[in-house]
Amino acid sequence: MKSETARARRKELAAFLQAIRSRSQPADYGFPAGSRRRTEGLRREEMAQIVGISTTWYTWIEQGREVNISAEALDRLAGNLRLTRGERAYLFEIADRRDPQGSRSENDDVPPLFVELLSEVRVPAYLMGRYWDLLGWNDAAAKLFTGWLDQSRAADEPAPNLLRFVFLEPQTRSFLVDWEARARRITAEFRADCRNTLEEPELIRLVDELSVASSDFTRFWKQHDVLERQGGERRFMHPKRGEIRYQQVTLRPDEHEYLKLVILKPLR
């Protein structure tokens, strides 16, 4: 089954590269157009030059042979050929490689419209980033997470982080109903969410920090449980309102897959 999947990926990668090559205009990349070209678009040797590999190696890739193309070469191809965000993601997916630009600073990439939309939502809602930093939230969320999101912060202070809130803030143990079960599940969801970035320095630093500061996080992290982030009932023991219940919904924008929009709908 694995060999069939790999063969299908190589075939699709070959067809995708051929399509990109045929639609690309040589003059746009500094190559002479001329009337002696037998096919439209770039030649294989020109594509190889753009990617930074040998013509033979590139030809083998387009032929669907069992050869590997590095993430660095794919990065050069995507950048030099000005692929769209969707095309770039598709290229790395079918090549079974991790995009080296996947760890770009997410704070710079949060669309202002997303933050503006939060204020239009009447129930608690917040935007969560790649490593579960909260990149924006509305007033309802600040009132729910009192003592955390309703606190003023300096401009250079790191964004609040859900993992740090769960494991490093003492009040969270009484705020989250059944803290043990929720903390274990949150750890498993975080591992699943970061499955493609486990070697990234920023993630390693966060895991190390939590491991040193919290024996509970260390215990849960070492269990290697993996759970996809799901909705469902969430219960909180609010210091002023008592126990309150919500239905959690998590949405992921197609063009900003690292973002998670979390909405909490009150349950009666």
N, C-alpha and C positions, 0 to 999 in steps of 0.2 A: 504493500500500500504506500509506504514512504517513497519507494522508487517511482511509482506511478505519479505521486504528487509532485516529486521533484522534476520528473519529465514534463509534466503539464506546465509547471512554472517556467522551465527553460523555454518551452515552446511559446508561451505567452510573452515572455521577456523578449524573445527574438522578434515576434510579430510587432510588439510595441515599439522596439527600437527601429525596426524597418519603417513603421508608420511615421515616427518622428523624423527620421532621416529623409523620407520622401517629401515631407511637407516643408522642410527647412530650405530657405533660399541661400545658395552659396555666397552671394554678395553680402548678405547680412553678417557673415562670419569671416570676411576678408578673403574669400576664395573667388577666383574669376568665374563668372557665369558661363560665357562662351556658348557657341552653338553646336559644339562637338560632343556635348554630353548626351549619352545614350538614354539616361533616365533622369527624371525630375528629382530635384533635391540634391542633397550631399552625396558624395561618393563614400564608400566604406573607409577608404584611407583618410578622408577628411574627418569623418566621425572619430576614427581612431586617434587622430591628432588632437581633436577637441577633448576627448576623454583622457588622453595621455597614456595610451597603451599601444602595443604594436598592431599593425593592420591584420596580421595573421590571427592574433588573439581576439581582436574585435570580430573578425569574420567568423571565427568558431562560435562566438557568443550568438551572433545573428543566425547561425546555422543550428542553434539549439544543442550544441555539443555539451558534454559534461565538463564544463570549465567554470571557474568561479570568477566573479568580478567583485572587486573590493568596494567597500562603502565609500572610500575616498574617490575612486574613479566615478562612482555613481553621483557623488556630490559635485564633481567637476562637470559631469554631463548635464545634470539638472540645472546647475548655475549657468553654464556657458550657453546652453540651449534655451534658457529662460522658460523653463517649465512652470506651469501654474502650481499652486499649492496642492491641488488634487492630483495632478499628474506626477508631481514629485513623490507624494505619499504612495501612489500606486506603483511607481517604479521601484521604490525600496521594498514594498510589500511583496511584489512578485519575484524580486531578486533575493528575497529572504535575508535582507540586510537591515540593520538599524541605522536610521538617518542620524548622522553626526550633528546635525543642526536641531535635533529633537530636544536638546537641553538648553535652548536659547532662553534668555530671561523672559519669563512669562509676564512679569509686571508691565513690560513694554508692549505686550501683545494683546492686552485686554481691550476689546473694542469699547470705546466710550459709551456706545449705545446700550451695551449690556448693563453697565453700571447705572445708566439713566433709567433703564427698565425696572431695576430693583425698586426704585422709589414709587413706581406705579403699582407694585404688588402690595396688597394690603396685609397679607399673612407673612410670617417670618420667611425670609429668603436670603440666600447668600451665594456668592461665587467662590468656588474652591479651585485652586491651581494644581499644578503637577504634583507637588509634594504636600498637598492639603493645607497650603497657606490660604487664608481667607482674603481674597482680593477685592471684595466689596460686599456690603450687606445693607439692608434697609433698617428703618427705625423699629419695625416690629421684631426683627431678629435681635437688635440691640436690647430691646426690652425683655425679650425672652432670656438671652444670655447675659443677664445683669451681672455686673462685677467683672465682665470680660470684654464684651463688644461695646459696652457703653462707656468704656474708659477712654480718656483722651490719650493720644500718642504723639510723640515727636515725629517730625517728618523723616528723620533718618532711622527711626526704630523699625525693626523687622515686623512684617505683617503677622498678625495672630495666626497661630497654627493649630489645627484641630487635634493633632496628636499630642502636642505640648499641653493643650487644655485638658485633655482626657487624663493624661498620665502625670503631669507635673503641677496642676492646680489642685490644692487640697479640697476646695469646695465642690469639685466635680463629682467626688464620690457620693455625696449626698444629693447632688443636683440630678445626676442620671439615675433613674430608677433601675435597680439591678445592675449596678456598675460593673460587676465582674463579667457578666455575660455580654454586656454592651462593649466593654473594653476589649474582650477577646475577639468579638466579631469585627470591631473596627480595625484591629490589627490584621486580621485575615483579609479584610477588604482592601486595606492599604497595600499588603503584599501583592494581591492580585492586580491592583491598579498600577503598581510600579514594576510589574514583571519584566518590562522591556528596558528598565533604567536602573537595575539593581547595581550596576557597576559605576554609575555616575557619582562623581565626588560629592555633589551637594546632597544626594540621597544618603550616601555613606556617612557623611557628617551628621545628618539628622538622626539616623539609626544609632550611631555611636553615642550621640548626646543623650538620647532617650534610654539607651541601654545602661549608661553610667548612672543616670539619675533615677531610674525606675526599675526595680527588680521585677515588677509585674510585667512591664513591657518586655524585658528580657525573656521572661518565662513564656509569654505568648508568642513572641517573635521566633523563638527557638522551636516552637511546635510546628512551624511551617504550614499552618493552616492557610488555605486559599479559598476565598469566597468572593464572588462577584458582588459589587455594591448593588443592593436592592432596596426597594421601598418597603413600606410596612409601618406598623404602629411604633411610635416613639413616645416614651413617657418621661416627664421631667417633674422634679419636685422643686417648684419655684419658691424662693424665700418669702414672697409676698402673696402669691396666688395659690399656693399649695400644689397638689398634683394636677398636671395638665397633660392632655394626650393630643398627639398629632399624627397625621398620615404623611409620611415622607415620600417625596417624589424627586428623583434625580434625573436631570436632563443633560445631554452632552451635545453642544453645537457641532454640526458636521465640519465646519471649516476651522474650528478651534477645539480639536478633540481632547486636548489636555485640560480644558475647562469643564467644571461640573456646576450646573445651576441646581441648587438644592432648595426645594420649596416645602414648607411644613404647613399642611392644611389642618386647622383645628378639628378635633373630633368631639362630638357632643356626648 
